[in-house]
């Protein structure tokens, strides 16, 4: 009876203890159990165990441990099939290679190589002078499907890669790195094993003294059933896998769903826009340079292309009458200067007045007679009873028009009794550029004078059957200005005979031959600005002379370039969109979300508008962009009227819910639950960065690296995983960044981009 009572008490106590366990503790235990379970599978040790099970005869289980199965993909997990040993002497590396070609546990193939000067990822080389990598022989490892290894002579170092010199002349400490050299040799051999037999796998490397043992498995040994021969074909031709998978999975329900158009459809919507440079041309008119905007007792008239005559004042005689002893009368002409760079000359041609006179431009005095200034007090009397006239030479006032803005020319006359005033100005500006070129040819007799000339070069040549032949040309013009601009005209302004003494005094004598015939070809853009003329006289004499001249006027119009940028993308709602494609004038800089590596070059376009044609060079003329934007979501309504925000107090969270109840619609329920303290974990896998000084011993077609560099040493910087927040430092290494959450994404991305671009062809863009 006592024993039964004791057992009952123990049971009651245990039950109470379990009941007293808090909800927070239960939740924490569940989380820790789940973390342990998942971490055991997905953590470092779990992945290692999974890999070992796949390489050996172990078992893989589901996360809950309910199901176990064999996942062995290769067999013979401890097959020692290759041994690489060696020694290092003054003549280089000596390597002994033994291999088990059939994985029966017996080494049945032996091979040795002596005096190795350098090792590569797929071979090695031997040099008469290793320090300069000259007089070298190159060898490439060649594997056999059964595991035997030999070498082939590589014709040149281009067939090898990642080569480095290991001779003592390149690296005095090379002997201490024997195992590293053997690893490089073994790795090159193993690569060729797997090239010959892709089913061959490597499971481990063991260091035994001064040699390395390579262990592995052959997946074909796991079963008596031979592997599918198509696997090798898929390995070498990856593009054949998708069609084969589709044919095999055509009846599979999952495959049908995954390959349906709905499943593969991109739900994003493409939005395109452009940024356009709008370029327009205007042939320069008078008002584009200087515009007449106001006047008082003044007038403006044209005096030809690019020329204005300005007249200010009353003119006449005694048409102004003073109201007292001296009265001032003003007149003005006002202009708006827009292109001062195109104004070539402004001159006061002449003026007349009675009695005193003052002329100014925006207050700057141009003319003041008898010390009269309009800003001074008005004289009590100023009747000189005399008309004054200034006829020249013209007074140059161009400097007063060399800035943009309003310019007012004001004439002020002081009249005593009766008087008058009048001043005349001339404004010249460039709305076109005129160039005159004349050609002259003459011969002392006889019947023929022939001349050729080229307006581009300014070169002229004449021949005749007379005693003397002379020629003269006054200038030249570039083909671009005369023709390519599309803004010029070439016209003949004079032609015929001329007096040779005006150019060559005393060199030609006699009478001008009048009974002549003349044929001529005028220069034009169509004939490359070349012209000619020929003068003939069937009854010529030596005491007569033949002569002819041509004068041309080339008028080049001035045009203005007006630009504006029209950004059609700036008005679009693109905050949630991703740039998919981007091009500058047809050159893609982003294609299918990825940068292409191309840099847009400046573009040159010839813009033609009316009578103007101008070559314009800019960074771009049109940018086209395509954005992938999320599709508009389906419209739906979510009833949240019964939800309320939770409240927090200490370590508890309280949720109040409204439960619709026909008898009590406002009834509510409160649920209070503790917020457990979450387990803390490292924010990342801690890593450290170290550096180590090594010798420069890389080798390429130009010889050893030291042939091109002054220093024989270099510094290697690399990252190492930390163990229990401690950076594992080997001999010769120095910590430059302690254990922390290193982020090298930007460096890796930049390096990958360099490698990607290095493999692409070079594209040249000619603007």
Secondary structure, 3 states (H helix, E strand, C coil): CHHHHHHHHHHHHHHHHHHHCCHHHHHHHHHHHHHHHHHHHHCHHHHHHHHHHHHCCCEEECCCCCCEEECCCCEEEEEEEEEEEEEEECCEEEEEEEECCCCCCCCCEEEEEEEECEECCCEEEEEEEHHHCEEEEEEEEEECCCCCEEEEEECCHHHCCCCEECCCCCCCCHHHHHHHHHHHHHHHHHHHHHHHCCCEEEEEEEEECCEEEEEEEEHHHHCCCCCCCHHHHHHHCHHHHHHHHHHHCCCCHHHHHHCCHHHHCCCCEEEEEEEEEEEEEEECCHHHHEEEEEEECEEEEECCCCEEEEEEECCCCCCEECCCCCEEEEEEEEEEECCHHHEEEEEEEEEEEECEEEEEECCEEEEECCCCCCCCCCCCCCCCCCCEEECCCCEECHHHHCCCEEEEEEEEEEECCEEEEEEEEEEEECCEEEEEEEEEEEEECCCEEEEEEECCCCEEEEEECCCCEEEEECCCCCHHHHHHCCCEEEEEEEEECCCHHHCCCCCCCCEECCCCEEEEECCCCCCCCEEEEEEECCCCCCCEEEEEEEEEEEEEECEEEEEEEEECCCCCCCCCCEEEEEEECCEEEEECCEECCCCCCCEEEEEEECCEEEEEEECCCEEEEEEEECCCCCCCCCCCCCCCCCEEECCEEEEEEECCCCCCCCCEEEEEEECCCCCCCCCCCCEEEEEEEEECCEEECCEEHHHCCCCCEEEEEEEEECECCECCCCCCEEEEEEEECCCCHHHHHHHHHHHHHHCCCCCCCCC
